[in-house]
């Protein structure tokens, strides 16, 4: 886990969208998605519930945000 992955996760969770987060961070959306997914794999938890209209933190994601 690295700080960049945590920063990306937090921004997606706050903004509710990979598209908005990628624009805010100045990072390509595929790269952002890949880094968040690597964090999820490392933690063995889905942190975001993805849907066609955006992304919302799961219960595990909410706990990580609080921490």
C-alpha positions, 0 to 999 in steps of 0.5 A, a space after each residue: 500500500 502506498 500513499 498515492 493509492 490512499 489519496 486516489 481512493 479518498 478522492 474517488 470516495 469524496 467526489 463519488 466518481 472516477 471521472 471527477 477524481 481523475 480530473 481533480 488529480 490530473 491523472 488518467 482515469 484508467 491509471 486511477 482505477 488501476 491504483 484503487 483496484 490494486 489497493 483493494 486487492 492488497 486489502 482483500 476488500 472491495 472499497 468502492 461500489 461501482 455503478 454506471 453513475 459513479 462510485 460509493 464507499 462500501 462498509 469497508 471503504 467507510 471504515 478506511 475513510 474514517 481511519 
